[in-house]
Structures are given as structure tokens and as C-alpha cells.
Amino acid sequence: MLDKMKALIHWYEEVLSMPHRREVASELRDEDDLFMLLLYSEMIGIPNPVYYYTLELYPYMIEKFHDWHLRMGMEKSPLSGFRCC
């Protein structure tokens, strides 16, 4: 009986979240894009007061940056002096 209740609750949660999965994924992607903009803003000419601290994140974000510029339709990195591929 407990397993059937768990299955019913799982099914109910799936039904509720199904129409919103695309919206949630889109929101997460927008947040990632905003974070990338904040991280690389100094390279595109936007002053970033925390640039010194964001430098430490570059090694961890390089793969996400590569995925981002490919998703945006750019075969090569749009930033000069910053190679990721």
C-alpha cells in the first residue's frame, strides 16, 4: 500500500511539473547566461568591480563558456585573447 501511495505521489508530481519543465529549463539557462555576462563583463568592456575575484572562476567556467558560445551560434570564442577551443 505504501509503495502504491509513493507511486501515486510521484505520478502526481510528474503531472504537475510536466508543462513547466521547458519554462524552468529556460529560466535556468537565462540565469546561467546572466552569470556568464557578469563573469566575463570586463572582457567586453563593461566595468566589473569584482573582476579580481571572478578571475579565480575562469578555470571552472571555461567549459560552460565554450558551451555557451556554441549555443549562441559562434564557432570560435567571441572574446579576443581568450581561447577556449
PDB file of N, CA, C and O in Angstrom:
ATOM      1  N   MET A   1       0.829  -1.201   0.000  1.00  0.00           N
ATOM      2  CA  MET A   1       0.000   0.000   0.000  1.00  0.00           C
ATOM      3  C   MET A   1       0.870   1.261   0.000  1.00  0.00           C
ATOM      4  O   MET A   1       0.578   2.230  -0.700  1.00  0.00           O
ATOM      5  N   LEU A   2       1.942   1.231   0.796  1.00  0.00           N
ATOM      6  CA  LEU A   2       2.834   2.394   0.867  1.00  0.00           C
ATOM      7  C   LEU A   2       3.518   2.638  -0.471  1.00  0.00           C
ATOM      8  O   LEU A   2       3.690   3.785  -0.881  1.00  0.00           O
ATOM      9  N   ASP A   3       3.910   1.564  -1.154  1.00  0.00           N
ATOM     10  CA  ASP A   3       4.548   1.717  -2.461  1.00  0.00           C
ATOM     11  C   ASP A   3       3.583   2.320  -3.480  1.00  0.00           C
ATOM     12  O   ASP A   3       3.976   3.131  -4.320  1.00  0.00           O
ATOM     13  N   LYS A   4       2.314   1.913  -3.395  1.00  0.00           N
ATOM     14  CA  LYS A   4       1.326   2.469  -4.328  1.00  0.00           C
ATOM     15  C   LYS A   4       1.106   3.954  -4.061  1.00  0.00           C
ATOM     16  O   LYS A   4       0.927   4.737  -4.994  1.00  0.00           O
ATOM     17  N   MET A   5       1.120   4.341  -2.789  1.00  0.00           N
ATOM     18  CA  MET A   5       0.961   5.767  -2.453  1.00  0.00           C
ATOM     19  C   MET A   5       2.160   6.567  -2.943  1.00  0.00           C
ATOM     20  O   MET A   5       1.997   7.673  -3.457  1.00  0.00           O
ATOM     21  N   LYS A   6       3.357   6.022  -2.789  1.00  0.00           N
ATOM     22  CA  LYS A   6       4.551   6.708  -3.269  1.00  0.00           C
ATOM     23  C   LYS A   6       4.509   6.851  -4.789  1.00  0.00           C
ATOM     24  O   LYS A   6       4.857   7.900  -5.331  1.00  0.00           O
ATOM     25  N   ALA A   7       4.086   5.800  -5.462  1.00  0.00           N
ATOM     26  CA  ALA A   7       3.975   5.848  -6.923  1.00  0.00           C
ATOM     27  C   ALA A   7       2.931   6.876  -7.355  1.00  0.00           C
ATOM     28  O   ALA A   7       3.131   7.598  -8.331  1.00  0.00           O
ATOM     29  N   LEU A   8       1.829   6.937  -6.631  1.00  0.00           N
ATOM     30  CA  LEU A   8       0.778   7.906  -6.946  1.00  0.00           C
ATOM     31  C   LEU A   8       1.286   9.331  -6.734  1.00  0.00           C
ATOM     32  O   LEU A   8       1.036  10.206  -7.564  1.00  0.00           O
ATOM     33  N   ILE A   9       1.987   9.568  -5.643  1.00  0.00           N
ATOM     34  CA  ILE A   9       2.543  10.899  -5.373  1.00  0.00           C
ATOM     35  C   ILE A   9       3.576  11.265  -6.438  1.00  0.00           C
ATOM     36  O   ILE A   9       3.597  12.399  -6.916  1.00  0.00           O
ATOM     37  N   HIS A  10       4.419  10.325  -6.807  1.00  0.00           N
ATOM     38  CA  HIS A  10       5.419  10.577  -7.857  1.00  0.00           C
ATOM     39  C   HIS A  10       4.732  10.910  -9.182  1.00  0.00           C
ATOM     40  O   HIS A  10       5.136  11.843  -9.875  1.00  0.00           O
ATOM     41  N   TRP A  11       3.705  10.154  -9.529  1.00  0.00           N
ATOM     42  CA  TRP A  11       2.962  10.415 -10.762  1.00  0.00           C
ATOM     43  C   TRP A  11       2.317  11.802 -10.714  1.00  0.00           C
ATOM     44  O   TRP A  11       2.356  12.544 -11.695  1.00  0.00           O
ATOM     45  N   TYR A  12       1.721  12.145  -9.564  1.00  0.00           N
ATOM     46  CA  TYR A  12       1.072  13.448  -9.400  1.00  0.00           C
ATOM     47  C   TYR A  12       2.084  14.590  -9.572  1.00  0.00           C
ATOM     48  O   TYR A  12       1.790  15.582 -10.238  1.00  0.00           O
ATOM     49  N   GLU A  13       3.279  14.450  -8.972  1.00  0.00           N
ATOM     50  CA  GLU A  13       4.311  15.476  -9.126  1.00  0.00           C
ATOM     51  C   GLU A  13       4.778  15.588 -10.567  1.00  0.00           C
ATOM     52  O   GLU A  13       5.043  16.688 -11.051  1.00  0.00           O
ATOM     53  N   GLU A  14       4.880  14.460 -11.254  1.00  0.00           N
ATOM     54  CA  GLU A  14       5.269  14.487 -12.668  1.00  0.00           C
ATOM     55  C   GLU A  14       4.231  15.206 -13.511  1.00  0.00           C
ATOM     56  O   GLU A  14       4.574  15.986 -14.400  1.00  0.00           O
ATOM     57  N   VAL A  15       2.945  14.940 -13.229  1.00  0.00           N
ATOM     58  CA  VAL A  15       1.874  15.594 -13.987  1.00  0.00           C
ATOM     59  C   VAL A  15       1.905  17.101 -13.756  1.00  0.00           C
ATOM     60  O   VAL A  15       1.706  17.875 -14.692  1.00  0.00           O
ATOM     61  N   LEU A  16       2.152  17.521 -12.521  1.00  0.00           N
ATOM     62  CA  LEU A  16       2.183  18.948 -12.221  1.00  0.00           C
ATOM     63  C   LEU A  16       3.385  19.649 -12.838  1.00  0.00           C
ATOM     64  O   LEU A  16       3.264  20.784 -13.299  1.00  0.00           O
ATOM     65  N   SER A  17       4.531  19.002 -12.854  1.00  0.00           N
ATOM     66  CA  SER A  17       5.740  19.668 -13.335  1.00  0.00           C
ATOM     67  C   SER A  17       5.930  19.551 -14.841  1.00  0.00           C
ATOM     68  O   SER A  17       6.745  20.284 -15.402  1.00  0.00           O
ATOM     69  N   MET A  18       5.218  18.670 -15.512  1.00  0.00           N
ATOM     70  CA  MET A  18       5.435  18.427 -16.928  1.00  0.00           C
ATOM     71  C   MET A  18       5.290  19.684 -17.792  1.00  0.00           C
ATOM     72  O   MET A  18       6.181  19.959 -18.595  1.00  0.00           O
ATOM     73  N   PRO A  19       4.218  20.449 -17.662  1.00  0.00           N
ATOM     74  CA  PRO A  19       4.101  21.617 -18.543  1.00  0.00           C
ATOM     75  C   PRO A  19       5.101  22.722 -18.224  1.00  0.00           C
ATOM     76  O   PRO A  19       5.291  23.625 -19.038  1.00  0.00           O
ATOM     77  N   HIS A  20       5.738  22.673 -17.071  1.00  0.00           N
ATOM     78  CA  HIS A  20       6.627  23.748 -16.659  1.00  0.00           C
ATOM     79  C   HIS A  20       8.107  23.397 -16.836  1.00  0.00           C
ATOM     80  O   HIS A  20       8.974  24.227 -16.562  1.00  0.00           O
ATOM     81  N   ARG A  21       8.400  22.190 -17.284  1.00  0.00           N
ATOM     82  CA  ARG A  21       9.808  21.802 -17.426  1.00  0.00           C
ATOM     83  C   ARG A  21      10.554  22.701 -18.392  1.00  0.00           C
ATOM     84  O   ARG A  21      11.678  23.119 -18.112  1.00  0.00           O
ATOM     85  N   ARG A  22       9.943  23.000 -19.524  1.00  0.00           N
ATOM     86  CA  ARG A  22      10.595  23.853 -20.514  1.00  0.00           C
ATOM     87  C   ARG A  22      10.813  25.261 -19.958  1.00  0.00           C
ATOM     88  O   ARG A  22      11.851  25.878 -20.197  1.00  0.00           O
ATOM     89  N   GLU A  23       9.817  25.766 -19.210  1.00  0.00           N
ATOM     90  CA  GLU A  23       9.955  27.101 -18.631  1.00  0.00           C
ATOM     91  C   GLU A  23      11.063  27.126 -17.585  1.00  0.00           C
ATOM     92  O   GLU A  23      11.853  28.068 -17.538  1.00  0.00           O
ATOM     93  N   VAL A  24      11.122  26.098 -16.750  1.00  0.00           N
ATOM     94  CA  VAL A  24      12.157  26.031 -15.725  1.00  0.00           C
ATOM     95  C   VAL A  24      13.535  25.923 -16.368  1.00  0.00           C
ATOM     96  O   VAL A  24      14.479  26.577 -15.925  1.00  0.00           O
ATOM     97  N   ALA A  25      13.656  25.103 -17.406  1.00  0.00           N
ATOM     98  CA  ALA A  25      14.937  24.969 -18.099  1.00  0.00           C
ATOM     99  C   ALA A  25      15.341  26.287 -18.748  1.00  0.00           C
ATOM    100  O   ALA A  25      16.517  26.653 -18.731  1.00  0.00           O
ATOM    101  N   SER A  26      14.383  26.997 -19.314  1.00  0.00           N
ATOM    102  CA  SER A  26      14.659  28.286 -19.926  1.00  0.00           C
ATOM    103  C   SER A  26      15.121  29.300 -18.885  1.00  0.00           C
ATOM    104  O   SER A  26      16.060  30.058 -19.126  1.00  0.00           O
ATOM    105  N   GLU A  27      14.460  29.313 -17.728  1.00  0.00           N
ATOM    106  CA  GLU A  27      14.859  30.235 -16.654  1.00  0.00           C
ATOM    107  C   GLU A  27      16.261  29.923 -16.147  1.00  0.00           C
ATOM    108  O   GLU A  27      17.047  30.835 -15.890  1.00  0.00           O
ATOM    109  N   LEU A  28      16.576  28.640 -16.002  1.00  0.00           N
ATOM    110  CA  LEU A  28      17.913  28.260 -15.550  1.00  0.00           C
ATOM    111  C   LEU A  28      18.971  28.669 -16.567  1.00  0.00           C
ATOM    112  O   LEU A  28      20.057  29.111 -16.190  1.00  0.00           O
ATOM    113  N   ARG A  29      18.663  28.525 -17.854  1.00  0.00           N
ATOM    114  CA  ARG A  29      19.595  28.913 -18.903  1.00  0.00           C
ATOM    115  C   ARG A  29      19.795  30.430 -18.912  1.00  0.00           C
ATOM    116  O   ARG A  29      20.908  30.913 -19.124  1.00  0.00           O
ATOM    117  N   ASP A  30      18.710  31.178 -18.681  1.00  0.00           N
ATOM    118  CA  ASP A  30      18.826  32.641 -18.612  1.00  0.00           C
ATOM    119  C   ASP A  30      19.686  33.068 -17.430  1.00  0.00           C
ATOM    120  O   ASP A  30      20.483  33.999 -17.542  1.00  0.00           O
ATOM    121  N   GLU A  31      19.525  32.389 -16.297  1.00  0.00           N
ATOM    122  CA  GLU A  31      20.353  32.703 -15.134  1.00  0.00           C
ATOM    123  C   GLU A  31      21.814  32.386 -15.401  1.00  0.00           C
ATOM    124  O   GLU A  31      22.699  33.140 -14.995  1.00  0.00           O
ATOM    125  N   ASP A  32      22.073  31.280 -16.080  1.00  0.00           N
ATOM    126  CA  ASP A  32      23.452  30.939 -16.436  1.00  0.00           C
ATOM    127  C   ASP A  32      24.049  31.987 -17.382  1.00  0.00           C
ATOM    128  O   ASP A  32      25.211  32.367 -17.243  1.00  0.00           O
ATOM    129  N   ASP A  33      23.244  32.449 -18.342  1.00  0.00           N
ATOM    130  CA  ASP A  33      23.722  33.475 -19.272  1.00  0.00           C
ATOM    131  C   ASP A  33      24.041  34.772 -18.536  1.00  0.00           C
ATOM    132  O   ASP A  33      25.045  35.421 -18.827  1.00  0.00           O
ATOM    133  N   LEU A  34      23.196  35.151 -17.589  1.00  0.00           N
ATOM    134  CA  LEU A  34      23.454  36.358 -16.806  1.00  0.00           C
ATOM    135  C   LEU A  34      24.724  36.208 -15.977  1.00  0.00           C
ATOM    136  O   LEU A  34      25.513  37.146 -15.868  1.00  0.00           O
ATOM    137  N   PHE A  35      24.916  35.052 -15.406  1.00  0.00           N
ATOM    138  CA  PHE A  35      26.135  34.810 -14.640  1.00  0.00           C
ATOM    139  C   PHE A  35      27.359  34.879 -15.537  1.00  0.00           C
ATOM    140  O   PHE A  35      28.388  35.427 -15.141  1.00  0.00           O
ATOM    141  N   MET A  36      27.258  34.326 -16.747  1.00  0.00           N
ATOM    142  CA  MET A  36      28.382  34.401 -17.689  1.00  0.00           C
ATOM    143  C   MET A  36      28.664  35.849 -18.055  1.00  0.00           C
ATOM    144  O   MET A  36      29.824  36.243 -18.166  1.00  0.00           O
ATOM    145  N   LEU A  37      27.619  36.644 -18.244  1.00  0.00           N
ATOM    146  CA  LEU A  37      27.813  38.055 -18.554  1.00  0.00           C
ATOM    147  C   LEU A  37      28.528  38.761 -17.403  1.00  0.00           C
ATOM    148  O   LEU A  37      29.442  39.552 -17.637  1.00  0.00           O
ATOM    149  N   LEU A  38      28.127  38.486 -16.179  1.00  0.00           N
ATOM    150  CA  LEU A  38      28.780  39.094 -15.030  1.00  0.00           C
ATOM    151  C   LEU A  38      30.230  38.645 -14.923  1.00  0.00           C
ATOM    152  O   LEU A  38      31.110  39.430 -14.571  1.00  0.00           O
ATOM    153  N   LEU A  39      30.466  37.395 -15.226  1.00  0.00           N
ATOM    154  CA  LEU A  39      31.815  36.843 -15.099  1.00  0.00           C
ATOM    155  C   LEU A  39      32.755  37.421 -16.152  1.00  0.00           C
ATOM    156  O   LEU A  39      33.900  37.745 -15.836  1.00  0.00           O
ATOM    157  N   TYR A  40      32.298  37.556 -17.392  1.00  0.00           N
ATOM    158  CA  TYR A  40      33.157  37.993 -18.490  1.00  0.00           C
ATOM    159  C   TYR A  40      32.897  39.438 -18.890  1.00  0.00           C
ATOM    160  O   TYR A  40      33.346  39.860 -19.955  1.00  0.00           O
ATOM    161  N   SER A  41      32.201  40.193 -18.090  1.00  0.00           N
ATOM    162  CA  SER A  41      31.844  41.561 -18.464  1.00  0.00           C
ATOM    163  C   SER A  41      33.061  42.448 -18.688  1.00  0.00           C
ATOM    164  O   SER A  41      33.043  43.299 -19.577  1.00  0.00           O
ATOM    165  N   GLU A  42      34.096  42.271 -17.916  1.00  0.00           N
ATOM    166  CA  GLU A  42      35.295  43.100 -18.072  1.00  0.00           C
ATOM    167  C   GLU A  42      35.923  42.902 -19.457  1.00  0.00           C
ATOM    168  O   GLU A  42      36.484  43.846 -20.014  1.00  0.00           O
ATOM    169  N   MET A  43      35.838  41.706 -20.012  1.00  0.00           N
ATOM    170  CA  MET A  43      36.438  41.419 -21.313  1.00  0.00           C
ATOM    171  C   MET A  43      35.675  42.058 -22.455  1.00  0.00           C
ATOM    172  O   MET A  43      36.239  42.268 -23.530  1.00  0.00           O
ATOM    173  N   ILE A  44      34.396  42.373 -22.246  1.00  0.00           N
ATOM    174  CA  ILE A  44      33.626  43.026 -23.316  1.00  0.00           C
ATOM    175  C   ILE A  44      33.441  44.509 -23.055  1.00  0.00           C
ATOM    176  O   ILE A  44      32.656  45.167 -23.738  1.00  0.00           O
ATOM    177  N   GLY A  45      34.156  45.043 -22.074  1.00  0.00           N
ATOM    178  CA  GLY A  45      34.166  46.480 -21.862  1.00  0.00           C
ATOM    179  C   GLY A  45      33.233  47.004 -20.801  1.00  0.00           C
ATOM    180  O   GLY A  45      33.133  48.218 -20.623  1.00  0.00           O
ATOM    181  N   ILE A  46      32.557  46.147 -20.099  1.00  0.00           N
ATOM    182  CA  ILE A  46      31.672  46.585 -19.025  1.00  0.00           C
ATOM    183  C   ILE A  46      32.458  46.513 -17.716  1.00  0.00           C
ATOM    184  O   ILE A  46      32.924  45.438 -17.338  1.00  0.00           O
ATOM    185  N   PRO A  47      32.610  47.642 -17.019  1.00  0.00           N
ATOM    186  CA  PRO A  47      33.387  47.622 -15.782  1.00  0.00           C
ATOM    187  C   PRO A  47      32.801  46.662 -14.758  1.00  0.00           C
ATOM    188  O   PRO A  47      31.595  46.638 -14.516  1.00  0.00           O
ATOM    189  N   ASN A  48      33.673  45.884 -14.173  1.00  0.00           N
ATOM    190  CA  ASN A  48      33.252  44.911 -13.168  1.00  0.00           C
ATOM    191  C   ASN A  48      34.085  45.135 -11.910  1.00  0.00           C
ATOM    192  O   ASN A  48      35.281  44.844 -11.909  1.00  0.00           O
ATOM    193  N   PRO A  49      33.490  45.637 -10.861  1.00  0.00           N
ATOM    194  CA  PRO A  49      34.265  45.928  -9.650  1.00  0.00           C
ATOM    195  C   PRO A  49      34.814  44.684  -8.960  1.00  0.00           C
ATOM    196  O   PRO A  49      35.719  44.791  -8.132  1.00  0.00           O
ATOM    197  N   VAL A  50      34.291  43.525  -9.280  1.00  0.00           N
ATOM    198  CA  VAL A  50      34.779  42.292  -8.639  1.00  0.00           C
ATOM    199  C   VAL A  50      35.558  41.433  -9.629  1.00  0.00           C
ATOM    200  O   VAL A  50      35.618  40.211  -9.494  1.00  0.00           O
ATOM    201  N   TYR A  51      36.158  42.091 -10.631  1.00  0.00           N
ATOM    202  CA  TYR A  51      36.885  41.365 -11.670  1.00  0.00           C
ATOM    203  C   TYR A  51      37.998  40.509 -11.081  1.00  0.00           C
ATOM    204  O   TYR A  51      38.222  39.382 -11.521  1.00  0.00           O
ATOM    205  N   TYR A  52      38.685  41.044 -10.095  1.00  0.00           N
ATOM    206  CA  TYR A  52      39.789  40.303  -9.490  1.00  0.00           C
ATOM    207  C   TYR A  52      39.305  38.962  -8.928  1.00  0.00           C
ATOM    208  O   TYR A  52      40.001  37.953  -9.041  1.00  0.00           O
ATOM    209  N   TYR A  53      38.137  38.955  -8.335  1.00  0.00           N
ATOM    210  CA  TYR A  53      37.613  37.725  -7.733  1.00  0.00           C
ATOM    211  C   TYR A  53      37.045  36.766  -8.769  1.00  0.00           C
ATOM    212  O   TYR A  53      37.091  35.549  -8.590  1.00  0.00           O
ATOM    213  N   THR A  54      36.509  37.320  -9.852  1.00  0.00           N
ATOM    214  CA  THR A  54      35.948  36.435 -10.877  1.00  0.00           C
ATOM    215  C   THR A  54      37.046  35.738 -11.675  1.00  0.00           C
ATOM    216  O   THR A  54      36.791  34.721 -12.319  1.00  0.00           O
ATOM    217  N   LEU A  55      38.267  36.275 -11.639  1.00  0.00           N
ATOM    218  CA  LEU A  55      39.373  35.604 -12.322  1.00  0.00           C
ATOM    219  C   LEU A  55      39.580  34.187 -11.794  1.00  0.00           C
ATOM    220  O   LEU A  55      39.964  33.285 -12.538  1.00  0.00           O
ATOM    221  N   GLU A  56      39.327  34.010 -10.539  1.00  0.00           N
ATOM    222  CA  GLU A  56      39.507  32.689  -9.947  1.00  0.00           C
ATOM    223  C   GLU A  56      38.510  31.668 -10.474  1.00  0.00           C
ATOM    224  O   GLU A  56      38.751  30.464 -10.376  1.00  0.00           O
ATOM    225  N   LEU A  57      37.401  32.127 -11.028  1.00  0.00           N
ATOM    226  CA  LEU A  57      36.375  31.209 -11.526  1.00  0.00           C
ATOM    227  C   LEU A  57      36.623  30.760 -12.961  1.00  0.00           C
ATOM    228  O   LEU A  57      36.002  29.791 -13.398  1.00  0.00           O
ATOM    229  N   TYR A  58      37.498  31.417 -13.712  1.00  0.00           N
ATOM    230  CA  TYR A  58      37.698  31.104 -15.123  1.00  0.00           C
ATOM    231  C   TYR A  58      38.036  29.642 -15.388  1.00  0.00           C
ATOM    232  O   TYR A  58      37.447  29.038 -16.284  1.00  0.00           O
ATOM    233  N   PRO A  59      38.969  29.052 -14.636  1.00  0.00           N
ATOM    234  CA  PRO A  59      39.258  27.633 -14.939  1.00  0.00           C
ATOM    235  C   PRO A  59      38.042  26.726 -14.767  1.00  0.00           C
ATOM    236  O   PRO A  59      37.926  25.706 -15.445  1.00  0.00           O
ATOM    237  N   TYR A  60      37.157  27.087 -13.882  1.00  0.00           N
ATOM    238  CA  TYR A  60      35.970  26.251 -13.644  1.00  0.00           C
ATOM    239  C   TYR A  60      34.859  26.541 -14.645  1.00  0.00           C
ATOM    240  O   TYR A  60      33.995  25.694 -14.874  1.00  0.00           O
ATOM    241  N   MET A  61      34.872  27.728 -15.243  1.00  0.00           N
ATOM    242  CA  MET A  61      33.787  28.127 -16.133  1.00  0.00           C
ATOM    243  C   MET A  61      34.135  27.994 -17.606  1.00  0.00           C
ATOM    244  O   MET A  61      33.285  28.255 -18.458  1.00  0.00           O
ATOM    245  N   ILE A  62      35.359  27.597 -17.933  1.00  0.00           N
ATOM    246  CA  ILE A  62      35.782  27.585 -19.334  1.00  0.00           C
ATOM    247  C   ILE A  62      34.931  26.627 -20.184  1.00  0.00           C
ATOM    248  O   ILE A  62      34.628  26.939 -21.335  1.00  0.00           O
ATOM    249  N   GLU A  63      34.551  25.489 -19.643  1.00  0.00           N
ATOM    250  CA  GLU A  63      33.720  24.556 -20.413  1.00  0.00           C
ATOM    251  C   GLU A  63      32.309  25.108 -20.604  1.00  0.00           C
ATOM    252  O   GLU A  63      31.714  24.942 -21.668  1.00  0.00           O
ATOM    253  N   LYS A  64      31.777  25.762 -19.577  1.00  0.00           N
ATOM    254  CA  LYS A  64      30.450  26.364 -19.724  1.00  0.00           C
ATOM    255  C   LYS A  64      30.483  27.500 -20.734  1.00  0.00           C
ATOM    256  O   LYS A  64      29.531  27.689 -21.491  1.00  0.00           O
ATOM    257  N   PHE A  65      31.593  28.269 -20.749  1.00  0.00           N
ATOM    258  CA  PHE A  65      31.733  29.343 -21.729  1.00  0.00           C
ATOM    259  C   PHE A  65      31.765  28.778 -23.141  1.00  0.00           C
ATOM    260  O   PHE A  65      31.137  29.323 -24.049  1.00  0.00           O
ATOM    261  N   HIS A  66      32.493  27.690 -23.323  1.00  0.00           N
ATOM    262  CA  HIS A  66      32.546  27.047 -24.639  1.00  0.00           C
ATOM    263  C   HIS A  66      31.148  26.585 -25.070  1.00  0.00           C
ATOM    264  O   HIS A  66      30.742  26.819 -26.209  1.00  0.00           O
ATOM    265  N   ASP A  67      30.426  25.942 -24.177  1.00  0.00           N
ATOM    266  CA  ASP A  67      29.060  25.510 -24.492  1.00  0.00           C
ATOM    267  C   ASP A  67      28.167  26.701 -24.822  1.00  0.00           C
ATOM    268  O   ASP A  67      27.323  26.626 -25.715  1.00  0.00           O
ATOM    269  N   TRP A  68      28.361  27.813 -24.089  1.00  0.00           N
ATOM    270  CA  TRP A  68      27.550  28.999 -24.295  1.00  0.00           C
ATOM    271  C   TRP A  68      27.766  29.592 -25.686  1.00  0.00           C
ATOM    272  O   TRP A  68      26.796  29.880 -26.388  1.00  0.00           O
ATOM    273  N   HIS A  69      29.041  29.782 -26.101  1.00  0.00           N
ATOM    274  CA  HIS A  69      29.227  30.434 -27.414  1.00  0.00           C
ATOM    275  C   HIS A  69      28.836  29.498 -28.552  1.00  0.00           C
ATOM    276  O   HIS A  69      28.459  29.968 -29.626  1.00  0.00           O
ATOM    277  N   LEU A  70      28.919  28.178 -28.341  1.00  0.00           N
ATOM    278  CA  LEU A  70      28.401  27.269 -29.371  1.00  0.00           C
ATOM    279  C   LEU A  70      26.885  27.357 -29.456  1.00  0.00           C
ATOM    280  O   LEU A  70      26.320  27.333 -30.550  1.00  0.00           O
ATOM    281  N   ARG A  71      26.220  27.460 -28.301  1.00  0.00           N
ATOM    282  CA  ARG A  71      24.751  27.581 -28.272  1.00  0.00           C
ATOM    283  C   ARG A  71      24.292  28.889 -28.904  1.00  0.00           C
ATOM    284  O   ARG A  71      23.207  28.961 -29.480  1.00  0.00           O
ATOM    285  N   MET A  72      25.129  29.930 -28.791  1.00  0.00           N
ATOM    286  CA  MET A  72      24.785  31.220 -29.375  1.00  0.00           C
ATOM    287  C   MET A  72      25.103  31.290 -30.867  1.00  0.00           C
ATOM    288  O   MET A  72      24.850  32.308 -31.511  1.00  0.00           O
ATOM    289  N   GLY A  73      25.656  30.207 -31.414  1.00  0.00           N
ATOM    290  CA  GLY A  73      25.912  30.156 -32.850  1.00  0.00           C
ATOM    291  C   GLY A  73      27.282  30.653 -33.260  1.00  0.00           C
ATOM    292  O   GLY A  73      27.509  30.899 -34.445  1.00  0.00           O
ATOM    293  N   MET A  74      28.196  30.807 -32.330  1.00  0.00           N
ATOM    294  CA  MET A  74      29.549  31.261 -32.639  1.00  0.00           C
ATOM    295  C   MET A  74      30.486  30.068 -32.599  1.00  0.00           C
ATOM    296  O   MET A  74      30.600  29.388 -31.579  1.00  0.00           O
ATOM    297  N   GLU A  75      31.165  29.815 -33.734  1.00  0.00           N
ATOM    298  CA  GLU A  75      32.061  28.658 -33.781  1.00  0.00           C
ATOM    299  C   GLU A  75      33.304  28.859 -32.940  1.00  0.00           C
ATOM    300  O   GLU A  75      33.818  27.911 -32.346  1.00  0.00           O
ATOM    301  N   LYS A  76      33.794  30.099 -32.887  1.00  0.00           N
ATOM    302  CA  LYS A  76      35.002  30.436 -32.121  1.00  0.00           C
ATOM    303  C   LYS A  76      34.630  31.369 -30.982  1.00  0.00           C
ATOM    304  O   LYS A  76      33.550  31.960 -30.976  1.00  0.00           O
ATOM    305  N   SER A  77      35.518  31.491 -30.037  1.00  0.00           N
ATOM    306  CA  SER A  77      35.297  32.378 -28.905  1.00  0.00           C
ATOM    307  C   SER A  77      35.133  33.821 -29.376  1.00  0.00           C
ATOM    308  O   SER A  77      35.954  34.287 -30.166  1.00  0.00           O
ATOM    309  N   PRO A  78      34.115  34.543 -28.929  1.00  0.00           N
ATOM    310  CA  PRO A  78      33.933  35.925 -29.368  1.00  0.00           C
ATOM    311  C   PRO A  78      34.898  36.891 -28.696  1.00  0.00           C
ATOM    312  O   PRO A  78      35.014  38.040 -29.120  1.00  0.00           O
ATOM    313  N   LEU A  79      35.583  36.448 -27.668  1.00  0.00           N
ATOM    314  CA  LEU A  79      36.491  37.328 -26.942  1.00  0.00           C
ATOM    315  C   LEU A  79      37.900  37.158 -27.484  1.00  0.00           C
ATOM    316  O   LEU A  79      38.419  36.045 -27.568  1.00  0.00           O
ATOM    317  N   SER A  80      38.506  38.269 -27.846  1.00  0.00           N
ATOM    318  CA  SER A  80      39.882  38.195 -28.328  1.00  0.00           C
ATOM    319  C   SER A  80      40.807  37.997 -27.123  1.00  0.00           C
ATOM    320  O   SER A  80      40.599  38.584 -26.061  1.00  0.00           O
ATOM    321  N   GLY A  81      41.798  37.186 -27.303  1.00  0.00           N
ATOM    322  CA  GLY A  81      42.738  36.923 -26.223  1.00  0.00           C
ATOM    323  C   GLY A  81      42.230  35.916 -25.213  1.00  0.00           C
ATOM    324  O   GLY A  81      42.887  35.670 -24.202  1.00  0.00           O
ATOM    325  N   PHE A  82      41.092  35.339 -25.465  1.00  0.00           N
ATOM    326  CA  PHE A  82      40.526  34.358 -24.555  1.00  0.00           C
ATOM    327  C   PHE A  82      40.134  33.141 -25.375  1.00  0.00           C
ATOM    328  O   PHE A  82      39.079  33.118 -26.008  1.00  0.00           O
ATOM    329  N   ARG A  83      40.967  32.164 -25.358  1.00  0.00           N
ATOM    330  CA  ARG A  83      40.743  30.972 -26.174  1.00  0.00           C
ATOM    331  C   ARG A  83      40.132  29.868 -25.310  1.00  0.00           C
ATOM    332  O   ARG A  83      40.602  29.578 -24.210  1.00  0.00           O
ATOM    333  N   CYS A  84      39.100  29.280 -25.830  1.00  0.00           N
ATOM    334  CA  CYS A  84      38.501  28.157 -25.107  1.00  0.00           C
ATOM    335  C   CYS A  84      38.438  26.920 -25.999  1.00  0.00           C
ATOM    336  O   CYS A  84      38.253  25.808 -25.503  1.00  0.00           O
ATOM    337  N   CYS A  85      38.591  27.104 -27.305  1.00  0.00           N
ATOM    338  CA  CYS A  85      38.512  25.945 -28.199  1.00  0.00           C
ATOM    339  C   CYS A  85      39.609  25.979 -29.222  1.00  0.00           C
ATOM    340  O   CYS A  85      39.700  25.081 -30.059  1.00  0.00           O
TER     341      CYS A  85
END
